[in-house]
Amino acid sequence: MADPQREIQNLRRILDVTRHMATTLDVDALLTMIVEAACEVLGCERATIFLYDKSTDELFTRVGRGVEGIRFPADRGIAGCAAKQRACVNVPDAYADERFNREVDRKTGFRTRNLLTFPLENYSGDLIGVLQALNKHGRPFSADDEALAVVLSAQAGVAIDRGRLIEEYAEKQRMARDLDIARQIQRNLLPKKNPIVEGYEIAGWNQSADETGGDCFDFIPLSDGRLAIILADATGHGIGAALVIAECRSMLRALLTQLSGLDQIVAGVNDLLAHDLADERFVTAFVGILDPKNHRLEYVSGGQAPLLLFSPQGVENRSATAVPLAVIEGMSFEPERFEFEPGAMLVLLTDGFYETNNLLDEQFGEQRVEEHIRGNIAAPLNGLITGLHEKIRAFNENRSQADDLTAVLVRRRAQ
């Protein structure tokens, strides 16, 4: 016969746990609290909470007395039965029930005699998980225990759901802060201002599709008055591409100060990237050295194209000189050269400009780029780039930017 005093004591304990659950924001602490309360109220040796992963339709443990983390399909075993039926499952003799998984006992050395398993739901009736109590002291679990389990599960399911939502929100906030820091760091890696080179106008511009991007440009003054110019684009965009492009930039900067030959510099960076990156990762890169005294630019273009040189005679459209970096380890790179006559302008754009699509799935393409530049050939370089970006946005009808955009323009002043 039920003990009224014991029932009142258990309900008070559940009420006390409910009060603490309402003020606990840490999910692990909350789960521990519920497990301990279940052991006390139901008078059992152990209890385990299996949380439900909707994306994989699995149950998994985050907290359990004497149980290491496990994961299994949500329709398997006694816990799966309680989850699918959304009902309390009382098993007086565990080893007499074919649904019972004896493997856990074999691994832990624990002997399960009886179980009481019940589902945890949120306010909307969605499955949050399952709570399983093991080994009632002195006897199997009773109908009174089932009634207490229903009361406890109603409070616990809602509290766990709230805690996980708060945890997910906090994680999103943390990731947003981390991405903002990464974005600031990446922006700080870009040149703060355009270089001043006698007889030349030079401009760089970048806009990432995400908080962080896989494009970069750089200007590196060399000791002999020459200027190194870099435009690079790592596969993809976002934080992964940003890390790759930061590594590539650092390598190029280091080798440009140590070696004089572009072939050696690019080959060295290529081999290092090939060693570090996964097979599907690579970097398209233009690496050039401008000699303003002799009006020539020596360069290697690993997969970066087209290279557009505008002059009074027209437009010269060159292809890349080699495959992208990190594709073939041990590859050699042969530099080529641009000669700058007065008024000549080199235009380097990452593929985000050319591959922007409109609603008809047409790409902006090289022809539209060339038409815009020819129509604004004498404009200040910064204005020419922003004007091109405005054309891109209009073509795209101001939809979200699909890829990173980076531009470098080099123009020899007219005599």
C-alpha positions as CSV (number, residue, x, y, z in Angstrom):
1,M,0.0,0.0,0.0
2,A,1.3,3.5,-0.9
3,D,2.8,5.5,1.9
4,P,1.1,9.0,1.8
5,Q,4.1,10.6,3.6
6,R,6.5,9.1,1.1
7,E,4.3,10.3,-1.8
8,I,4.3,13.9,-0.4
9,Q,8.0,13.8,0.2
10,N,8.6,12.6,-3.4
11,L,6.3,15.3,-4.9
12,R,8.1,17.9,-2.8
13,R,11.4,16.7,-4.2
14,I,10.1,16.9,-7.7
15,L,8.8,20.4,-7.0
16,D,12.2,21.4,-5.6
17,V,14.0,19.9,-8.7
18,T,11.5,21.8,-10.9
19,R,12.4,25.1,-9.2
20,H,16.1,24.5,-9.7
21,M,15.6,23.4,-13.3
22,A,13.9,26.7,-14.0
23,T,17.1,28.6,-12.9
24,T,19.7,26.3,-14.4
25,L,21.1,27.3,-17.8
26,D,23.9,24.7,-18.1
27,V,22.5,21.7,-19.9
28,D,25.0,19.2,-18.4
29,A,24.2,20.5,-14.9
30,L,20.5,20.2,-15.6
31,L,20.8,16.6,-16.8
32,T,22.8,15.7,-13.8
33,M,20.2,17.2,-11.5
34,I,17.4,15.3,-13.2
35,V,19.3,12.0,-13.0
36,E,20.0,12.5,-9.3
37,A,16.4,13.4,-8.7
38,A,15.1,10.3,-10.5
39,C,17.4,8.0,-8.5
40,E,16.2,9.6,-5.3
41,V,12.4,9.9,-6.1
42,L,12.2,6.4,-7.7
43,G,14.5,4.8,-5.2
44,C,16.8,3.2,-7.8
45,E,20.5,2.5,-8.2
46,R,21.1,4.3,-11.5
47,A,19.4,6.5,-14.1
48,T,20.3,7.5,-17.6
49,I,19.0,10.2,-19.9
50,F,19.1,9.5,-23.6
51,L,18.6,12.6,-25.7
52,Y,17.0,12.5,-29.0
53,D,18.9,13.6,-32.2
54,K,16.2,14.4,-34.7
55,S,18.6,14.8,-37.6
56,T,19.8,11.2,-37.3
57,D,16.8,9.6,-35.5
58,E,19.1,8.4,-32.8
59,L,19.2,8.4,-29.0
60,F,22.4,9.2,-27.2
61,T,23.7,9.8,-23.7
62,R,25.3,12.9,-22.3
63,V,24.9,12.1,-18.7
64,G,24.5,8.8,-16.8
65,R,25.4,7.3,-13.5
66,G,28.0,4.7,-14.4
67,V,27.3,4.8,-18.1
68,E,29.7,6.0,-20.8
69,G,28.4,7.9,-23.8
70,I,26.5,5.7,-26.3
71,R,24.4,6.3,-29.4
72,F,21.9,4.0,-31.1
73,P,18.8,4.1,-33.4
74,A,15.8,5.6,-31.7
75,D,13.6,2.5,-32.4
76,R,16.0,0.0,-30.7
77,G,15.8,-1.6,-27.3
78,I,13.6,-0.7,-24.4
79,A,14.5,3.0,-24.6
80,G,13.6,3.0,-28.3
81,C,10.2,1.4,-27.4
82,A,9.4,4.1,-24.9
83,A,10.5,6.8,-27.5
84,K,8.4,5.4,-30.3
85,Q,5.3,4.5,-28.3
86,R,5.6,7.7,-26.2
87,A,4.7,5.6,-23.2
88,C,6.2,4.4,-19.9
89,V,7.8,1.0,-20.2
90,N,8.1,-1.0,-17.0
91,V,10.2,-4.1,-17.2
92,P,10.3,-6.1,-13.9
93,D,12.8,-8.6,-15.2
94,A,15.4,-7.2,-17.6
95,Y,16.9,-10.5,-18.7
96,A,13.5,-12.0,-19.5
97,D,12.7,-9.2,-22.0
98,E,14.1,-9.8,-25.5
99,R,14.4,-6.0,-26.1
100,F,17.0,-5.7,-23.3
101,N,20.5,-5.1,-24.5
102,R,22.8,-7.2,-22.4
103,E,26.0,-5.8,-24.0
104,V,26.0,-2.8,-21.7
105,D,26.0,-5.0,-18.6
106,R,28.8,-7.1,-20.1
107,K,30.9,-4.0,-20.7
108,T,30.4,-2.4,-17.4
109,G,30.0,-5.4,-15.0
110,F,26.7,-3.9,-13.8
111,R,23.7,-6.3,-13.4
112,T,20.4,-4.8,-14.4
113,R,17.5,-6.4,-12.7
114,N,14.6,-4.2,-13.7
115,L,13.9,-1.0,-15.6
116,L,11.5,1.9,-15.8
117,T,11.8,3.9,-19.0
118,F,9.7,6.9,-19.9
119,P,9.7,9.5,-22.7
120,L,10.6,13.2,-22.3
121,E,8.7,15.7,-24.3
122,N,8.5,19.5,-24.7
123,Y,5.4,21.7,-24.5
124,S,4.6,20.9,-28.1
125,G,4.7,17.2,-27.6
126,D,8.0,16.8,-29.5
127,L,10.3,14.0,-28.3
128,I,13.3,15.4,-26.3
129,G,14.7,12.1,-25.1
130,V,14.1,9.2,-22.7
131,L,14.9,8.7,-19.0
132,Q,15.6,5.2,-17.9
133,A,15.8,4.2,-14.2
134,L,17.6,1.0,-13.3
135,N,17.2,-1.4,-10.3
136,K,14.5,-0.3,-7.9
137,H,15.7,-1.0,-4.4
138,G,14.2,-4.2,-3.0
139,R,11.6,-4.8,-5.7
140,P,10.5,-4.0,-9.2
141,F,9.1,-0.6,-10.1
142,S,5.4,-0.2,-9.3
143,A,2.4,1.7,-10.7
144,D,3.1,4.4,-8.1
145,D,6.6,4.8,-9.6
146,E,5.2,5.1,-13.0
147,A,2.9,7.9,-11.8
148,L,5.9,9.7,-10.3
149,A,7.9,9.2,-13.5
150,V,5.1,10.9,-15.5
151,V,5.2,13.9,-13.2
152,L,9.0,14.1,-13.3
153,S,9.2,13.6,-17.1
154,A,6.7,16.4,-17.7
155,Q,8.9,18.9,-15.9
156,A,12.2,17.5,-17.1
157,G,11.3,17.4,-20.8
158,V,10.4,21.0,-20.9
159,A,13.4,22.1,-18.9
160,I,15.8,20.1,-21.1
161,D,14.2,21.6,-24.3
162,R,14.6,25.1,-22.9
163,G,18.2,24.4,-21.8
164,R,19.2,23.1,-25.3
165,L,17.6,26.0,-27.0
166,I,19.5,28.4,-24.8
167,E,22.7,26.4,-25.4
168,E,22.1,26.5,-29.2
169,Y,21.5,30.2,-29.0
170,A,24.7,30.7,-26.9
171,E,26.7,28.6,-29.4
172,K,25.4,30.7,-32.3
173,Q,26.3,33.9,-30.5
174,R,29.8,32.5,-29.7
175,M,30.3,31.5,-33.4
176,A,29.1,34.9,-34.5
177,R,31.6,36.6,-32.2
178,D,34.4,34.2,-33.4
179,L,33.5,34.9,-37.0
180,D,33.5,38.6,-36.4
181,I,36.9,38.4,-34.9
182,A,38.1,36.3,-37.8
183,R,36.6,38.8,-40.2
184,Q,38.5,41.7,-38.5
185,I,41.7,39.7,-38.5
186,Q,41.3,38.9,-42.2
187,R,40.4,42.5,-43.1
188,N,43.5,43.7,-41.2
189,L,45.6,41.4,-43.4
190,L,44.6,43.4,-46.5
191,P,46.6,46.5,-47.4
192,K,45.3,49.6,-45.5
193,K,46.0,51.8,-48.5
194,N,47.0,51.5,-52.1
195,P,50.7,51.7,-52.8
196,I,52.3,54.8,-54.2
197,V,54.6,54.0,-57.2
198,E,56.0,56.8,-59.4
199,G,54.4,56.8,-62.8
200,Y,51.6,54.3,-61.8
201,E,48.2,54.1,-60.3
202,I,47.5,50.9,-58.4
203,A,44.3,49.9,-56.5
204,G,43.0,46.8,-54.7
205,W,39.5,46.0,-53.6
206,N,37.8,43.0,-51.8
207,Q,34.3,42.0,-50.7
208,S,33.7,38.6,-49.1
209,A,30.5,36.6,-49.6
210,D,30.5,35.6,-46.0
211,E,31.9,37.0,-42.8
212,T,35.2,35.6,-43.9
213,G,36.4,35.0,-47.4
214,G,38.7,32.9,-49.5
215,D,40.1,35.8,-51.6
216,C,42.9,38.2,-50.9
217,F,45.2,40.7,-52.5
218,D,48.5,42.2,-51.3
219,F,51.1,44.7,-52.2
220,I,54.6,44.1,-51.0
221,P,57.3,46.8,-51.5
222,L,60.7,45.1,-52.3
223,S,64.1,46.6,-51.3
224,D,65.1,47.5,-54.9
225,G,62.1,49.7,-55.6
226,R,60.0,47.0,-57.2
227,L,56.5,46.0,-56.0
228,A,55.2,42.5,-55.5
229,I,51.5,42.2,-56.4
230,I,49.4,39.2,-55.3
231,L,45.8,38.2,-56.1
232,A,44.7,34.8,-54.8
233,D,41.5,32.8,-54.5
234,A,41.1,29.7,-52.4
235,T,38.4,27.1,-53.3
236,G,35.1,27.9,-51.6
237,H,34.5,30.7,-49.2
238,G,33.9,31.1,-45.5
239,I,36.2,30.2,-42.6
240,G,37.9,27.2,-44.2
241,A,38.9,29.1,-47.3
242,A,40.0,32.1,-45.2
243,L,42.4,29.9,-43.3
244,V,43.9,28.5,-46.5
245,I,44.3,32.0,-48.1
246,A,45.9,33.4,-44.9
247,E,48.5,30.5,-45.1
248,C,49.1,31.2,-48.8
249,R,49.6,34.9,-48.2
250,S,52.0,34.3,-45.3
251,M,54.1,31.9,-47.4
252,L,54.3,34.3,-50.3
253,R,55.3,37.2,-48.1
254,A,58.0,35.1,-46.4
255,L,59.5,33.7,-49.7
256,L,59.3,37.1,-51.5
257,T,61.7,38.5,-48.9
258,Q,64.1,35.5,-49.1
259,L,64.2,34.5,-52.8
260,S,64.6,36.6,-56.0
261,G,63.2,34.3,-58.6
262,L,59.5,34.1,-59.1
263,D,59.8,30.5,-60.3
264,Q,61.4,29.5,-57.0
265,I,58.9,31.5,-54.9
266,V,55.8,30.1,-56.5
267,A,57.2,26.6,-56.7
268,G,58.0,26.8,-53.0
269,V,54.6,27.9,-52.0
270,N,53.0,25.4,-54.3
271,D,54.8,22.5,-52.7
272,L,54.1,23.7,-49.1
273,L,50.4,24.0,-49.9
274,A,50.2,20.7,-51.7
275,H,51.7,19.1,-48.5
276,D,49.2,20.8,-46.2
277,L,45.9,20.9,-48.0
278,A,43.4,18.1,-48.7
279,D,43.1,16.8,-52.2
280,E,40.0,18.9,-53.1
281,R,41.6,22.2,-51.9
282,F,43.7,24.5,-54.1
283,V,44.5,28.1,-54.6
284,T,44.4,30.1,-57.8
285,A,47.0,32.8,-57.6
286,F,48.6,35.6,-59.6
287,V,52.0,36.6,-58.3
288,G,53.8,39.4,-60.1
289,I,56.7,41.8,-59.6
290,L,56.3,45.3,-61.1
291,D,59.5,47.0,-62.2
292,P,58.3,50.7,-62.5
293,K,61.7,51.9,-63.9
294,N,61.6,49.5,-66.9
295,H,57.8,49.4,-67.1
296,R,57.4,45.7,-67.0
297,L,55.7,43.2,-64.8
298,E,57.0,39.7,-64.5
299,Y,54.4,37.2,-63.2
300,V,53.2,33.7,-62.7
301,S,49.5,32.9,-62.8
302,G,48.5,29.6,-61.3
303,G,45.0,29.1,-62.5
304,Q,44.1,32.8,-62.2
305,A,42.6,34.0,-65.4
306,P,41.7,35.9,-67.5
307,L,44.5,38.5,-67.3
308,L,43.3,41.6,-69.1
309,L,45.8,44.2,-70.4
310,F,44.0,47.3,-71.8
311,S,46.1,49.7,-74.0
312,P,45.4,52.2,-76.8
313,Q,45.7,49.2,-79.2
314,G,42.9,47.3,-77.6
315,V,42.6,44.5,-75.0
316,E,45.0,41.6,-74.6
317,N,43.4,38.6,-72.9
318,R,45.9,36.1,-71.5
319,S,45.3,32.7,-69.9
320,A,46.9,31.4,-66.7
321,T,50.5,30.2,-67.0
322,A,50.0,27.1,-64.9
323,V,47.5,25.0,-63.0
324,P,46.4,26.3,-59.5
325,L,48.7,26.0,-56.5
326,A,48.5,22.8,-54.5
327,V,47.3,20.7,-57.4
328,I,50.7,19.1,-58.4
329,E,53.5,18.9,-55.9
330,G,57.0,19.4,-57.4
331,M,55.7,21.4,-60.4
332,S,57.8,24.0,-62.1
333,F,56.5,27.5,-63.0
334,E,57.8,29.6,-65.8
335,P,57.3,33.4,-65.4
336,E,55.9,35.5,-68.2
337,R,55.9,39.3,-68.7
338,F,53.7,42.3,-69.4
339,E,55.2,45.5,-70.9
340,F,53.4,48.7,-69.9
341,E,53.2,51.4,-72.4
342,P,51.8,54.8,-71.3
343,G,48.1,54.5,-70.4
344,A,48.2,50.7,-70.3
345,M,46.2,49.0,-67.5
346,L,46.3,45.5,-66.1
347,V,42.9,44.2,-64.7
348,L,43.0,41.2,-62.3
349,L,39.6,40.0,-61.1
350,T,38.7,36.8,-59.2
351,D,36.1,34.5,-60.7
352,G,33.3,35.9,-58.6
353,F,33.0,38.9,-61.0
354,Y,32.7,36.8,-64.1
355,E,30.5,34.0,-62.6
356,T,27.8,36.1,-61.0
357,N,24.5,34.9,-62.4
358,N,21.2,36.8,-63.1
359,L,17.7,35.4,-62.7
360,L,18.0,33.7,-66.1
361,D,21.1,31.9,-64.9
362,E,23.4,33.8,-67.3
363,Q,26.9,34.7,-66.1
364,F,28.1,38.3,-66.1
365,G,31.1,37.1,-68.2
366,E,34.2,38.6,-69.7
367,Q,32.5,40.6,-72.3
368,R,30.5,42.7,-69.9
369,V,33.6,43.2,-67.8
370,E,35.6,44.4,-70.8
371,E,32.8,46.7,-72.0
372,H,32.5,48.4,-68.6
373,I,36.3,49.0,-68.3
374,R,36.6,50.3,-71.9
375,G,33.7,52.7,-71.2
376,N,35.4,54.0,-68.1
377,I,39.1,53.6,-69.1
378,A,40.1,57.0,-67.8
379,A,38.2,56.9,-64.5
380,P,40.0,56.8,-61.2
381,L,40.8,53.2,-60.4
382,N,38.8,53.0,-57.2
383,G,35.8,54.4,-59.0
384,L,36.2,52.0,-61.8
385,I,36.1,49.0,-59.4
386,T,33.1,50.3,-57.5
387,G,31.3,51.0,-60.7
388,L,32.0,47.5,-61.9
389,H,30.6,46.2,-58.6
390,E,27.5,48.2,-59.0
391,K,27.0,46.7,-62.5
392,I,27.4,43.2,-60.9
393,R,24.8,43.9,-58.3
394,A,22.4,45.3,-60.8
395,F,22.9,42.2,-63.0
396,N,22.3,40.0,-60.0
397,E,19.3,42.1,-59.1
398,N,20.8,42.8,-55.6
399,R,20.5,39.1,-54.5
400,S,23.0,37.7,-52.0
401,Q,26.6,37.6,-53.2
402,A,27.4,34.0,-54.1
403,D,31.2,34.2,-54.2
404,D,34.0,36.5,-53.0
405,L,35.0,39.4,-55.1
406,T,38.5,40.7,-55.3
407,A,40.1,43.1,-57.8
408,V,43.6,44.5,-58.5
409,L,44.2,47.2,-61.1
410,V,47.6,48.5,-62.3
411,R,47.7,51.5,-64.7
412,R,50.7,53.3,-66.1
413,R,50.1,57.0,-66.2
414,A,49.9,58.5,-69.7
415,Q,53.0,60.6,-70.5
